[in-house]
């Protein structure tokens, strides 16, 4: 029997930026609670990038947790971005109209944030 992969995340910090790479299922449970606690421990960060490109599933519990983290980030003056949500996660965010609530960016845009105000985005024209 195939068991779907639980949430796994890795936090990389550099100066005032934290990049949180997530994979698996972002669903209610102990792993989601550990995720919330670890993000809220990033109180020295000014930018928190949540990379959701490898998140295969998200549920209402996770959406609630993300809303809690958004409130925490605003209180702490932390810029929190959801980076490259997987197609499934993007569809859920769109269906629940949370795309207007969360700051969602591509990986390229997130990298621009890390490079600072001198960053210039380059787009290929087909």
N, C-alpha and C positions, 0 to 999 in steps of 0.2 A: 504494500500500500504506500502511496506517495504522500508524504507529509509536506505541506507547504512551508516554506522557509519563514521562520520568525524574524521579527525586526532585528536587524543588526545595524550598528552605527559606529562610526569612527570620527573622533574629533581631532582636528589639527588646528593648532593655534600659532599665530605669528603676530606678534605685537598686539594690536587692538582688533585683530580679525580672527574669527573662528569659522572654520569650514567643517560642517557636519555632513559626512557622506552616509546616506541611509540606503539600506537594501532590504528586500523581503516585504513582509506584510506589516503595514502601519495600522494595527488594530488594537482594540481594547485588551489590556492584560498587563502582566508584570513588566514586559519589555517596554511597553509604551510609557508606563509610569517611570521606569528608569531613564528613559529618553527625556521626559519632561524635567526630571530632577537634575540630570546632567546639563541640560540647556540652561536651566535657571542658575546653575553654579558658574556660568560664564559671565559673571557680573562685571568683570574687568574688560570684557570685549565691548567694542563700540559697533562692530558689524558682525552679524551672525548669518552665514549663508547655509541654508538647509538644502543640500543636494538630494533631490528626490528622483533622479533619473533612473534609479534601479529599484524603486518602490513598486511592487506589483499589485498591491491592494491597499485600500484605505477604507475605514468605516466611520460611523458617526462618532464613536468614542475618540478616534484620532482627530477628527475635525474639531471636536470640543477642546481637546488638548492643544491643538494649534491655535485656537482662539485664545486660550489661556496664555499661551506663550506670546502671542501678539500683544496682549494686555501687559504682560510682564515686560516685554521689550520696550513698549511705549513708556512705561513708568521709569525704566532704567535708562532711557534715552539711547536705546540700542536700535540700530537699523537691522531688521530681520527680513531676509529675502528667501523666498522659495525658488530654488534654481532648477531649471529643466525638469519639471514634473513629468513623470511617465505619461503616456497617452491616457491610461486609465485614470490616474490621479487628476490629470487636467480635465477629463470629462466629468468627474465627480465634482471638482471645484466649480466648473461651469454650470452643472445641473443644480448645484446648491447656491449659485450666484455668489460664491466666495471669491471669485476672481477679482471682484471689485473691492474686497476687503484686504486681501493679502497682496503684498508686493511680490510679483512673480517675474522672474527674468530668465533669459537664456544664459548659458554658460559664458558666452562672449560678453554679455552685459555685466555679468558678475566679475569677470576678469578685469573689465574696465574699471570697476569700482576699486579693485585691489591695486590697479596701477595709478589711480588718482586722477586729478583733473586734466592732466596732459594726455590722457588716453584718447586716441582717435579710433573709432570703429571703422573697419573696412568691410564692405559688402561686395560680393561678386555679383555681377550682372549677367544674367543668362540671355 
